[in-house]
Amino acid sequence: MRGAMAFAMLLLGFTGCAGEGRRAAVDAPYIAPGEIDMTELLPPPPADPVLQERDLAAVRTAQATRTPTEMERAELTANVQVFLFADVLGPQFAAGRLPVTAHFFAKVNREVGPFLFATKECWRRPRPFVIDETIQPLERSLASTVARPDAPPPAAALRPGSPCVGGPRSDQGYSFAYPSGHAAVGAVAAILLAELLPERRQQLFVRGWELGDARIISGVHFPSDVEAGRILATTLVALMIQNPRFNADLTAVRAELRPGLGFSN
């Protein structure tokens, strides 16, 4: 009896290890550590005083000319995530209805995070409203810029020898501006959704780019922050699609998403 029990426990242990292995495979990153250092690809934020002033002037202009509708729409995107694209895809595009899609995009955004925070911390560009106190950011958008204590450490997405590794973290109350995370998330979602739903490609890109533009309207980002966020997003998607597991997961999303929204496969 004791022998049978010991065998059962041993079998259970192997099963548990196999389960852990499967989970590890599922959670393995689409982009290998050290595969790219975005601080080597993206240029630093504008250092020339003329370019800096031009960037700041664009934020001032956006603040002076923004309409109540634009302000309301910008505030609704303060908590950026893929299901904001329900504006384009309809109310059926919701996390509760599309669990495979929700899980996939959550994982993709986690992949983007270390690269985004590494570049922010490397160049440490202050937000527009920190530089110019006449800029009044919108309330919810401002709240979304508060520095995150759980942000990935910069070294997580930097290659050995990077001058950014080992530097002190931000001690200001707000996260740094360059590049824009909202612009990156909006661009990643637009690119991948357009791949899955080419019938709505134009509308999806308009919406994805709007998520970046909203950050200028709300007074929390410079135009160059937004542009850099889109470049970062495009680069990371290009790397992800070279990973077979990414493509397998994208196929699973397609199988759920298209019929779930009434598109033929």
TORVOVEX-568471 format. One record per residue: x, y, z of N, C-alpha, C, CB in turn; residue in one letter. Coordinates in steps of 0.05 Angstrom, whole numbers, padded with zeros to 5 digits, always signed. Each point is the difference from the previous one (the first is absolute). Glycine has a CB too. Example, Ala and Ser with C-alpha at 12.3 -4.5 7.8 and 13.67 -1.06 7.14 Angstrom:
+00264-00114+00156-00018+00024+00000+00018+00024+00000-00038-00023+00025a
+00031+00044-00039+00016+00024+00001-00015+00022+00014+00024-00013-00043s
//
This chain:
+00017-00024+00000-00017+00024+00000+00017+00025+00000-00036-00025+00024m
+00057+00024-00007+00018+00023+00001+00014+00004-00027+00007-00007+00050r
+00000-00016-00064+00013+00002-00026-00018+00013-00020+00026-00041+00011g
-00052+00033-00011-00019+00012-00018-00003+00030+00005-00024-00044-00004a
+00023+00052+00030-00003+00028+00007+00025+00015-00009-00029-00012+00039m
+00053+00001-00036+00024+00013-00008+00001+00004-00030+00024-00020+00039a
-00034-00001-00054+00000+00003-00029-00020+00022-00009+00012-00049-00004f
-00035+00050+00018-00020+00020-00007+00011+00028+00005-00037-00032+00012a
+00051+00036+00011+00012+00026+00006+00021+00007-00020-00009-00007+00049m
+00025-00013-00058+00021+00005-00020-00013+00009-00026+00031-00034+00022l
-00052+00019-00030-00014+00007-00025-00012+00028+00002-00010-00048-00008l
-00002+00055+00031-00011+00027+00004+00022+00021-00003-00036-00019+00030l
+00059+00013-00019+00022+00019-00002+00008+00005-00029+00016-00015+00044g
-00014-00007-00060+00007+00003-00028-00022+00016-00015+00025-00043+00001f
-00050+00038+00006-00022+00014-00013+00001+00030+00007-00029-00041+00002t
+00036+00047+00024+00002+00028+00008+00023+00014-00015-00018-00012+00044g
+00040-00003-00047+00023+00012-00015-00007+00005-00029+00032-00023+00031c
-00048+00004-00043-00008+00004-00027-00018+00024-00003+00004-00049-00008a
-00022+00052+00028-00018+00023+00000+00015+00026+00002-00035-00028+00020g
+00056+00028-00003+00016+00024+00003+00015+00006-00026+00005-00009+00049e
+00004-00013-00062+00014+00004-00025-00018+00012-00021+00029-00038+00011g
-00054+00028-00012-00019+00011-00020-00005+00030+00006-00021-00045-00005r
+00017+00051+00031-00005+00028+00007+00024+00017-00007-00030-00014+00038r
+00055+00004-00033+00023+00015-00007+00002+00005-00030+00024-00020+00040a
-00032+00000-00056+00001+00004-00029-00020+00021-00009+00014-00048-00005a
-00038+00047+00018-00021+00019-00007+00009+00029+00007-00035-00035+00007v
+00048+00037+00017+00008+00027+00010+00027+00009-00011-00027-00010+00041d
+00041-00007-00056+00026+00008-00010-00003+00025-00018+00016-00048+00002a
+00003+00066-00001-00003+00025-00015+00001-00004-00030+00021+00024+00038p
-00034-00007-00053+00001+00000-00029+00027+00012-00010-00051+00004-00002y
+00062+00014+00018+00025+00013-00007+00021-00009+00021-00023+00040-00022i
+00044-00052+00013+00020-00010+00019+00015+00023+00013+00005-00042-00028a
+00002+00038+00054+00016+00021+00014+00026+00006-00016-00019-00015+00044p
+00025+00040-00047+00024+00008-00014-00003+00000-00031+00025-00018+00039g
-00049+00010-00049-00003-00001-00029+00002+00028-00013-00028-00041+00006e
+00019+00061+00009+00001+00028-00010+00002+00019+00024-00027-00012-00042i
+00041+00033+00038+00002+00022+00020-00011+00025-00014+00040-00021+00024d
-00064+00029-00016-00013+00023-00015+00015+00026+00003-00043-00023+00008m
+00060+00025+00013+00016+00024+00002+00021+00002-00021-00009+00000+00049t
+00015-00022-00063+00019+00000-00022-00014+00006-00026+00028-00033+00024e
-00054+00030-00025-00015+00005-00025-00014+00027+00000-00007-00049-00003l
-00007+00056+00025-00013+00026+00001+00020+00022+00005-00041-00022+00018l
+00037+00045-00030+00018+00023+00006-00008+00011+00027+00006+00011-00048p
+00011+00003+00062-00008+00013+00025-00021+00021-00007+00046-00008+00021p
-00061+00017-00001-00019+00022-00005+00015+00025-00009-00031-00019+00035p
+00017+00037-00048+00014+00024-00011+00015+00015+00022-00036+00004-00034p
+00062+00002+00027+00017+00015+00018+00004+00028-00010+00023-00042+00013a
-00026+00047-00038+00003+00027-00011-00021+00018+00010+00021-00019-00041d
-00014+00043+00052-00020+00018+00012-00023+00007-00019+00036+00018+00028p
-00029-00015-00054-00021+00007-00020-00020-00023-00002+00033+00030-00025v
-00023-00054+00023-00018-00023-00002-00016-00004+00026+00032-00021-00033l
-00019+00025+00056-00015-00002+00025-00023+00020+00001+00043-00016+00022q
-00037+00040-00030-00021+00021+00001-00023-00007-00020+00035+00034+00014e
-00028-00045-00037-00020-00007-00019-00018-00022+00012+00031+00012-00038r
-00019-00031+00051-00015-00022+00013-00019+00011+00021+00038-00031-00008d
-00028+00050+00024-00015+00012+00022-00023+00017-00012+00040-00001+00031l
-00034+00016-00052-00020+00017-00013-00023-00016-00010+00036+00032-00012a
-00030-00057+00002-00022-00017-00010-00019-00008+00022+00031-00017-00036a
-00020+00012+00060-00017-00007+00023-00017+00025+00008+00034-00035+00016v
-00021+00058-00015-00015+00025+00007-00023+00004-00020+00042+00020+00020r
-00036-00023-00045-00021+00004-00021-00023-00020+00004+00035+00017-00032t
-00028-00042+00037-00020-00021+00004-00018+00007+00024+00030-00034-00020a
-00018+00045+00041-00015+00008+00023-00018+00023-00005+00037-00017+00029q
-00027+00037-00045-00016+00024-00005-00023-00005-00019+00042+00026+00007a
-00039-00047-00024-00021-00004-00021-00017-00025+00005+00031+00022-00032t
-00026-00038+00053-00015-00024+00004-00029+00006+00006+00042-00023+00016r
-00060+00007-00026-00028+00004+00004-00010-00017+00023-00006+00010-00049t
-00017-00004+00061-00010-00017+00021-00003-00029-00008-00024+00039+00018p
+00016-00044-00043-00003-00028-00010+00028-00014+00000-00040+00014-00028t
+00060+00000+00018+00027-00011-00001+00010-00006+00028+00009+00025-00043e
-00014-00006+00062+00008-00004+00027-00013-00025+00013+00008+00050+00004m
-00034-00052-00009-00015-00023+00011+00011-00026-00011-00041+00029+00006e
+00045-00029-00032+00010-00025-00014+00028-00007+00009-00029+00011-00040r
+00046+00010+00044+00027-00006+00010-00001-00012+00028+00017+00038-00028a
-00034-00028+00045-00002-00010+00027-00010-00029+00001-00009+00046+00016e
-00008-00053-00035-00010-00028-00001+00022-00020-00008-00045+00018-00012l
+00067-00008+00001+00022-00018-00007+00023+00001+00020-00013+00007-00048t
+00009+00006+00070+00021+00002+00020+00009-00028+00010-00018+00044+00014a
-00001-00062-00012+00007-00028+00007+00001-00015-00027-00022+00002+00047n
+00045-00002-00059+00003-00011-00028+00000-00030+00000+00025+00041-00013v
-00041-00053-00005+00000-00029-00003-00015-00006-00026+00001-00008+00050q
+00003-00017-00059-00009-00007-00027-00030+00003-00004+00038-00031-00002v
-00054+00027+00024-00029+00001-00004-00012+00028-00004-00001-00042+00028f
+00019+00062-00027-00009+00026-00009-00007+00000-00030+00029+00021+00036l
-00020-00041-00050-00005-00003-00029-00029-00009-00005+00048-00010-00008f
-00064+00007+00029-00028-00005-00003-00014+00023-00015+00000-00028+00042a
+00012+00051-00041-00010+00023-00016-00001-00008-00030+00019+00032+00033d
-00001-00049-00042+00002-00008-00028-00014-00027-00004+00043+00025-00005v
-00040-00043+00024-00008-00027-00004-00027-00007+00012+00047-00011-00001l
-00059+00029+00017-00026-00004+00011+00001-00011+00028-00016-00008-00046g
-00008+00007+00060-00001-00008+00028+00007-00029+00004-00034+00034+00006p
+00033-00051-00027+00008-00028+00003+00030-00002+00006-00037-00014-00031q
+00052+00034+00025+00029+00000+00005+00004+00007+00029+00012+00012-00048f
-00014-00032+00065+00002+00004+00029+00014-00023+00013-00043+00026+00000a
+00058-00021+00021+00017-00021+00013-00017-00024+00009+00031+00036+00015a
-00054-00031-00004-00017-00022+00009-00009-00019-00021-00014+00030+00036g
+00012-00020-00061-00009-00016-00022+00023-00013-00015-00039+00030-00004r
+00063-00020+00007+00023-00009-00015+00024-00005+00018-00017+00026-00040l
+00016-00047+00056+00021-00005+00020+00027-00006-00013-00034-00017+00031p
+00035+00002-00053+00026-00006-00013+00013+00026-00010-00017-00046-00013v
+00000+00063+00001+00010+00026-00010+00010+00017+00023-00032-00002-00038t
+00017+00003+00060+00008+00016+00023+00027-00010+00011-00049+00009+00010a
+00052-00035-00007+00025-00011+00011+00023+00006-00018-00026-00036+00022h
+00022+00034-00049+00022+00004-00019+00009+00029+00001-00019-00036-00029f
+00001+00055+00028+00008+00028+00000+00012+00008+00027-00035+00010-00034f
+00026-00021+00056+00012+00005+00026+00029-00009+00000-00045-00004+00023a
+00050-00020-00035+00028-00010-00001+00017+00018-00018-00017-00047+00007k
+00006+00055-00030+00015+00017-00018+00008+00026+00014-00024-00020-00040v
+00005+00032+00055+00006+00025+00014+00022-00004+00021-00047+00016-00009n
+00046-00039+00022+00021-00007+00020+00027-00002-00014-00033-00024+00029r
+00034+00014-00053+00025-00001-00015+00010+00028-00007-00015-00044-00019e
-00002+00062+00013+00008+00027-00007+00010+00015+00024-00034+00000-00036v
+00023-00006+00060+00006+00016+00024+00030+00004+00006-00042-00017+00016g
+00058-00004-00014+00028+00004+00007+00015+00018-00020-00001-00044+00022p
-00004+00041-00047+00013+00017-00020-00009+00029+00002+00003-00040-00031f
-00028+00044+00037-00010+00027+00003+00012+00014+00025-00043-00015-00022l
+00043+00001+00044+00010+00012+00025+00030+00004-00001-00038-00021+00025f
+00052+00003-00039+00029+00003-00002+00007+00025-00015+00005-00049+00000a
-00019+00055-00022+00006+00024-00015-00009+00025+00015-00005-00026-00042t
-00017+00025+00056-00009+00023+00016+00021+00007+00021-00048-00013-00007k
+00058-00008+00021+00019+00005+00022+00027+00007-00010-00026-00032+00028e
+00033+00023-00052+00026+00006-00012+00002+00030-00005+00003-00045-00021c
-00023+00057+00009+00002+00028-00008-00014+00020+00019+00002-00016-00046w
-00021+00005+00062-00011+00016+00022-00010+00027-00008+00031-00024+00030r
-00047+00025-00051-00011+00025-00009-00024+00008+00017+00016-00010-00047r
-00016+00034+00058-00023+00008+00016-00025+00004-00017+00031+00022+00032p
-00054-00024-00020-00026+00004-00014-00003+00030-00007-00021-00039+00025r
+00005+00045-00045-00004+00029-00008-00008+00018+00023-00012-00016-00045p
-00007+00006+00062-00010+00016+00022+00020+00004+00022-00045-00016-00011f
+00066-00001+00012+00022+00004+00019+00018+00023-00009-00002-00049+00013v
+00006+00050-00040+00017+00021-00011-00013+00027-00001+00022-00036-00027i
-00048+00036+00020-00015+00025-00003-00025-00002+00017+00017+00007-00047d
-00018+00008+00069-00022-00001+00018-00026+00012-00010+00033+00002+00036e
-00031+00012-00059-00025+00011-00012-00016-00022-00014+00023+00044-00006t
-00011-00067+00001-00014-00023-00012-00016-00014+00022+00035-00006-00036i
-00061+00004+00032-00017-00012+00020-00010-00027-00011-00015+00046+00017q
+00027-00068-00008-00009-00026-00010-00028-00008+00010+00048-00014-00001p
-00061-00002-00015-00026-00010+00008+00002-00019+00024-00017+00006-00048l
-00003-00007+00064+00002-00013+00026+00007-00030-00002-00033+00033+00017e
+00017-00049-00032+00005-00028-00001+00026-00006-00015-00049-00009+00001r
+00054+00025-00021+00025-00004-00015+00024+00006+00018-00023+00013-00043s
+00021+00007+00060+00022+00006+00019+00004-00023+00019-00011+00049-00003l
-00011-00061+00013+00002-00022+00019+00014-00024-00013-00042+00016+00022a
+00039-00019-00048+00013-00023-00014+00030+00004-00002-00042-00008-00025s
+00053+00031+00031+00029+00005-00002+00014-00004+00026-00009+00032-00037t
-00005-00037+00059+00013-00004+00026+00020-00024-00003-00041+00019+00025v
+00065-00016-00014+00020-00020-00002-00009-00026+00013+00036+00035-00001a
-00032-00057-00013-00008-00027+00010+00022-00012+00017-00029-00006-00040r
+00023-00002+00065+00021-00013+00016+00006-00028-00010-00015+00026+00039p
-00003-00038-00055+00005-00027-00010+00010-00001-00029-00036-00015+00030d
+00045+00038-00040+00010+00001-00027+00025-00018-00003-00018+00047-00005a
+00021-00060-00018+00023-00018-00004+00026+00017+00002-00027-00031-00029p
+00048+00020+00042+00025+00014+00002+00012+00005-00028+00008-00020+00045p
+00005+00043-00049+00011+00006-00027+00018-00021-00011-00004+00047+00012p
+00020-00060+00005+00019-00019-00010-00013-00025-00013+00031+00016+00036a
-00057-00020-00031-00014-00023-00010-00001-00001-00031-00027+00000+00041a
+00030+00023-00054-00002+00001-00029+00024+00015-00012-00050-00002+00003a
+00072+00003+00011+00024+00013-00010+00022-00020-00002-00013+00044+00021l
+00030-00041-00041+00022-00019-00003+00023+00006+00019-00013-00005-00048r
+00029-00014+00056+00023+00005+00017+00018+00021-00012-00002-00047+00017p
+00011+00065+00000+00017+00022-00009-00015+00025-00007+00030-00034-00017g
-00057+00033+00018-00015+00024-00006+00006+00021+00022-00036-00027-00023s
+00040+00052+00015+00005+00021+00020-00024+00005+00018+00032+00021-00032p
-00055-00032+00025-00024+00005+00016-00001-00020+00023-00024+00017-00040c
+00037-00040+00038-00002-00020+00021+00013+00010+00026+00001-00036-00035v
-00016+00032+00057+00011+00006+00026-00005+00029+00009+00034-00034-00009g
-00045+00051-00008-00006+00027+00008-00023+00001+00020+00016+00016-00044g
-00019+00005+00059-00022+00003+00019-00027+00001-00013+00031+00023+00031p
-00051-00033-00018-00027+00002-00011-00011+00028+00005-00008-00049+00008r
-00014+00055-00020-00012+00027+00003-00009+00005+00029-00015-00002-00048s
+00021+00026+00057-00010+00008+00027-00022+00021-00002+00045-00011+00019d
-00054+00017-00044-00022+00018-00004-00027-00015+00003+00029+00030-00030q
-00050-00015+00033-00026-00013+00004-00012-00012-00025-00007+00031+00037g
+00017-00023-00060-00011-00008-00026+00020-00017-00015-00029+00041-00001y
+00018-00060-00015+00018-00015-00018+00010+00019-00021-00025-00043+00009s
+00046+00034-00022+00013+00017-00021-00016-00002-00026+00045-00005+00022f
-00040+00024-00040-00018+00004-00023+00008-00015-00025-00009+00044+00019a
+00034-00049-00023+00009-00010-00026+00010-00028+00002+00013+00046-00013y
-00025-00064-00003-00023+00003-00019-00027-00004+00014+00030-00016-00036p
-00051+00022+00021-00027-00002+00011-00009-00029+00001-00010+00045-00017s
+00002-00055+00041-00011-00026+00002-00027-00003-00012+00026-00005+00041g
-00043+00025-00039-00026+00000-00012+00002-00002-00030-00019+00026+00038h
+00037-00011-00050+00004-00001-00029+00010-00028-00008+00010+00049-00001a
+00007-00061+00017+00011-00027-00006-00022-00020+00001+00044+00013+00018a
-00060-00013+00003-00022-00020+00003-00021+00004-00022+00007-00001+00050v
-00013+00026-00057-00019+00005-00021+00010-00010-00027-00016+00039+00025g
+00042-00035-00030+00011-00009-00026+00002-00030-00001+00026+00043-00003a
-00017-00056+00024+00001-00029+00001-00027-00012-00005+00038+00002+00032v
-00058+00008-00018-00028-00011-00004-00009+00005-00028-00010+00009+00048a
+00014+00014-00059-00009+00006-00027+00013-00018-00021-00007+00047+00013a
+00034-00052-00010+00014-00017-00019-00010-00028+00001+00040+00029+00005i
-00044-00040+00020-00008-00028+00002-00029-00004-00007+00034-00006+00036l
-00051+00025-00028-00028-00003-00007-00004+00003-00030-00013+00019+00045l
+00028-00002-00058-00002+00003-00029+00009-00026-00014+00008+00049+00005a
+00011-00063+00007+00008-00026-00011-00022-00020+00003+00048+00010+00011e
-00062-00009+00011-00022-00019+00005-00026+00007-00014+00021-00008+00044l
-00025+00034-00048-00025+00010-00012+00006+00020-00022-00024-00007+00044l
+00036-00002-00066+00008+00019-00021-00023+00016-00011+00037-00031-00011p
-00062+00020+00014-00023+00015-00010-00003+00027+00014-00022-00044-00009e
+00033+00047+00033-00002+00025+00015+00027+00014+00004-00040-00019+00024r
+00058+00013-00041+00028+00009+00003+00001+00031+00003+00016-00039-00027r
-00028+00053+00009+00002+00030+00001-00011+00011+00026-00003+00001-00050q
-00021-00010+00058-00012+00010+00024+00016-00007+00025-00045-00003-00022q
+00057-00021+00022+00016-00008+00023+00025+00017+00003-00017-00047-00006l
+00030+00053-00016+00024+00017+00002-00007+00029+00008+00022-00029-00035f
-00045+00038+00025-00008+00027+00009-00004+00000+00030-00023+00008-00044v
+00009-00028+00055-00005-00001+00029+00026-00004+00015-00046-00019-00009r
+00064+00001+00000+00025-00005+00013+00017+00025+00002-00002-00047-00015g
+00003+00063-00006+00016+00024+00000-00014+00022+00017+00018-00011-00047w
-00044+00010+00048-00014+00019+00017+00007-00003+00030-00038+00000-00033e
+00044-00025+00041+00007-00004+00028+00026+00014+00007-00023-00044-00002l
+00041+00047-00018+00025+00015+00005-00006+00030-00001+00026-00037-00020g
-00041+00046+00000-00006+00028-00002-00014+00011+00024-00003-00005-00049d
-00014-00012+00062-00014+00008+00024+00018+00009+00022-00037-00031-00013a
+00061+00020+00014+00019+00007+00021+00011+00028-00003+00012-00048+00004r
-00010+00057-00029+00008+00028-00005-00023+00019+00007+00031-00015-00037i
-00055+00007+00029-00024+00016+00007-00003+00003+00030-00023-00016-00043i
+00029-00006+00057-00004+00001+00029+00023+00013+00015-00027-00041-00004s
+00048+00049-00010+00022+00015+00012+00021-00016+00015-00032+00035+00003g
+00033-00062-00009+00019-00016+00015+00023-00011-00017-00038-00012+00030v
+00038+00017-00056+00021-00009-00017+00006+00020-00022-00014-00047+00009h
+00039+00046-00018+00009+00016-00023-00006-00017-00026+00036+00024+00028f
-00038-00011-00051-00003-00015-00025+00023-00020-00005-00025+00039-00018p
+00049-00031+00025+00023-00019-00005-00002-00024+00018+00028+00038-00013s
-00041-00036+00037-00004-00023+00017-00019-00020-00014+00006+00029+00041d
-00026-00018-00053-00021-00016-00014+00013-00014-00024-00037+00031+00016v
+00052-00016-00031+00013-00012-00024+00019-00023+00009-00003+00044-00024e
+00018-00040+00045+00019-00020+00009-00015-00025+00010+00033+00036+00013a
-00056-00032+00000-00016-00022+00009-00010-00018-00023-00014+00027+00039g
+00007-00014-00061-00009-00015-00023+00023-00015-00013-00036+00034-00008r
+00059-00022+00007+00024-00014-00011+00007-00024+00017+00017+00043-00019i
-00017-00039+00045+00005-00022+00019-00020-00023-00005+00019+00032+00034l
-00044-00025-00036-00021-00021-00004+00004-00015-00026-00032+00028+00026a
+00037-00014-00048+00004-00013-00026+00024-00019+00001-00021+00040-00023t
+00042-00031+00035+00024-00017+00002-00005-00025+00016+00028+00041-00003t
-00041-00038+00026-00005-00024+00017-00019-00020-00014+00008+00029+00041l
-00028-00019-00054-00018-00018-00015+00015-00015-00021-00039+00031+00009v
+00057-00017-00024+00016-00013-00020+00017-00022+00011+00001+00043-00025a
+00009-00040+00050+00015-00021+00013-00018-00023+00009+00034+00034+00015l
-00057-00027-00004-00018-00021+00010-00009-00019-00022-00015+00032+00035m
+00009-00021-00058-00011-00017-00022+00020-00020-00011-00031+00037-00011i
+00056-00035+00020+00020-00019-00008+00000-00025+00019+00028+00038-00019q
-00044-00036+00040-00001-00021+00021-00023-00019-00007+00020+00031+00035n
-00014-00057-00039-00022-00019-00006-00022-00001+00020+00034-00027-00024p
-00028+00029+00050-00020+00000+00021-00019+00024-00003+00031-00025+00031r
-00019+00048-00037-00017+00024-00005-00020-00005-00022+00038+00029+00016f
-00028-00041-00038-00018-00005-00023-00021-00020+00007+00037+00012-00031n
-00030-00032+00047-00020-00020+00008-00021+00013+00018+00035-00036-00002a
-00027+00054+00020-00019+00014+00017-00017+00019-00017+00032-00003+00039d
-00020+00016-00059-00016+00018-00017-00021-00016-00016+00040+00031-00003l
-00033-00055-00005-00019-00017-00014-00023-00007+00018+00036-00019-00028t
-00031+00013+00054-00021-00006+00019-00018+00024+00004+00030-00033+00022a
-00018+00057-00021-00016+00024+00003-00018+00004-00025+00036+00021+00029v
-00025-00025-00052-00016+00003-00025-00024-00019+00001+00042+00012-00026r
-00038-00037+00035-00022-00019+00001-00022+00008+00019+00033-00035-00011a
-00026+00050+00032-00021+00010+00018-00012+00027-00009+00024-00023+00037e
-00006+00041-00046-00008+00027-00005-00018+00004-00024+00042+00013+00021l
-00035-00025-00044-00015+00004-00024-00029-00009+00002+00043-00004-00026r
-00048-00021+00033-00028-00008+00003-00014+00014+00023+00012-00044-00019p
+00004+00051+00040-00012+00014+00023-00011+00027-00007+00031-00025+00029g
-00019+00037-00050-00009+00027-00009-00016-00002-00026+00040+00020+00022l
-00046-00044-00031-00017-00003-00024+00015+00001-00026-00035+00020+00026g
+00062-00024-00025+00015-00002-00025+00004-00029-00008+00023+00043+00010f
-00022-00049-00036+00005-00027-00009+00029-00007+00003-00039+00003-00032s
+00045-00028+00036+00028-00009+00002+00012-00006-00028-00009-00019+00046n
//
